[in-house]
Amino acid sequence: MRWTLPSGGLGAFLGAVSLLIVPAVGFAQGSGEKPVPKVSGSVVLDKEIQAIDDTYDRQRLHLERQRLDSLAQLAARQAPAAAAATYEVLFRRAITNNLFVDAAPTAEKVLKSGSTSPITIGLAHLVKIIAECDRGEHEKSLESLRSILAANGGNDAPRPANPAILTSEKIELCDLYYQRLIHSDQLQIAKKAFQLLKDHVRVPALADFVSSRLKRLDLVGKPAPAIQGKDLDGKSFNLADAKGKVVLVVFWASWCLPCATEIEALERVAETYRSRGFQIVGVNLDDLPDDGQTLENAMPNIRHFLLDYNVQWPTLINGAGDKNYAEAYGVTAIPANTLIGRDGTVIHLDLVNKNLDSAIARATAE
């Protein structure tokens, strides 16, 4: 994943938008920046700040919804070419502000009436499919994807008339769809969707991305790959010894801010479910070949991160060969995690605040 690290056919669906809301960081984009330090303060002050933020966010979203309505009204009275441009702006605003459900009626209207712009049609497809996910209509979103692929004959190559459509934008969209399904615990639908994409996509980089997600999804229901070695305290760790427990394997790096922001949630579930046989093990990815830094140079940042965030669980360093845990688990982006059941098989992937607690509660209750 990236810091990161959408038209009637797949090319539009997969490539008509530059997404701004993907909460992950790609390995190749590790800048070496340290995470923002925690700000100390009283619980009361924190709650007051949060209340202000919540109020601002509600007001901002209200204004954004008003903007979508105003843009829709403008497009409705414009000539076709101008309307297409306005609808494109509307859909991009909806994507940026995560207002897919709000924009879905307009998207369906555009898909029904048509548009002079393939990009606008592609954005409408994107908004419709993600809105279906957000409404809990996951099977319907899969059918919508299947219909687009069938209508387009599976050709995902960018059209000459759409030079702004980039492979990176297609990948962003696929990642967004993956996250929506995984975070709603729809692993089987995600597997069907990405198998469908794999059978149709032709652009090499996109095909590689889809295959990497399928590799992750294929882990579910199978024995977890081995993790064995010394942690940063010099203590031996063997995942096989944890059989009978529920284990969350967390992949992270000291330069990854999302990794820092999820620590509090991980600490909370570790404490809540420890008595029910739950534990966390971390795998650090600072020492990646593409980063151009040695483990010796990375180690101060790693230890500083663990101390700053008071990380209590064992942490191993990703390495080469049988120590390349990231490769074994199909991890190509962070933050990422894998939930392993008591029988040693993988039962979930890439948990976030939305489903972290519930997934672990189910696993530890079995």
PyMOL commands that set and color helices and strands:
alter all, ss='L'
color gray80, all
select helices_A, chain A and resi 10-15+27-29+43-76+80-96+100-113+118-134+138-152+167-183+187-198+204-218+239-242+257-261+263-276+289-291+295-308+321-323+325-328+356-365
alter helices_A, ss='H'
color red, helices_A
select strands_A, chain A and resi 25-26+228-230+236-238+246-252+278-284+315-317+333-334+336-340+346-349
alter strands_A, ss='S'
color yellow, strands_A
deselect
rebuild
show_as cartoon
